[in-house]
Amino acid sequence: MTCGNDLAPGALACQQCHALVHSEELTVLSTRAQSQETEEDFVAARETWTKALALLPYESTQAEWIRTHLYRLQLAEKAAPPPEQKHKWAKWLGPLAPVAIFLAKAKWLFALLKMKFLFSFFLYFWIYLKLWGWKFGLGFAALIFVHEMGHFMDIKRRGLPAELPMFVPFFGAYVKWNAIGVSARTRAAVSLAGPLAGGLASLACLVVWWKTGQSLWAGLAWIGALMNMLNLFPVWILDGAGATNALDKTDRWMLLGACVLLAISLHVWALLLVAGGVGFRLATKDFPPVPSRGTLAYFVGVLVLLSGILHFVPMNFPTNQS
Ligand SMILES: [Zn+2]
């Protein structure tokens, strides 16, 4: 080291003069990554930047710059036109290929079928975990906890018995409570309290990102809002199902309309998934005898909050650090 200080094995920077141990390798890597970006090979560029990231101390400004840059690259990749190989998979289907290609051409239908949002959720969760490590994992667990506490507090507030949230690895968490003799409207409000609390927590992450410019908080705001949005899919045991049970035919039509309008105006396509689920719940005809405009307004309000966050995060990701 230039200052003559002995380095601890595995150290990435000198404790005294802050010189980087791998500075030559870093220069090579960043030059390579930049030329890959010029060639618009974003996947390779991201790999190269990730390699460079491993050679930098976590807290260094260079590391933070690369993390932000990786996030931007990923957005650029998302915005880039899809590669021409999209029908490649069809050849594996043999005689069914024409049918599959026809389905692929009916674009809106295909978009719903492949449920891109779900895949992107797991994919980006993995990418973010690699980018920010335990800080992201901890933040994500905290977001799940706040969602569950939203349910828990709402049940307690009504004087109903509830157990503290249970955490199930990979499936999130749930609150056990006794819903016997409770009206559909109350159950709907309890269901929506989780996504509302989760949405507010995501909004708080968005504000922290705004104030500090640290990319970690933008990632948390994004994944928190998307996780709560997916929870509002109105089937199975998801929160959206509990809320939709209180909605009659007219309510459900209005909810479907609100989802589509919000999706188009804010370009948040995960809402179309929710809209598809509401369409399914119109077909199942399990309508309650009375409408609940209050539940409808609550449901739409939570959707506005979550889609507002999803709309805001990627579009305004820091450009000042590029
Ligand atoms: Zn929930």
Residues whose N, C-alpha, C, O or C-beta is under 5 A from the ligand:
A	BS01	ZN	S191 G194 D239
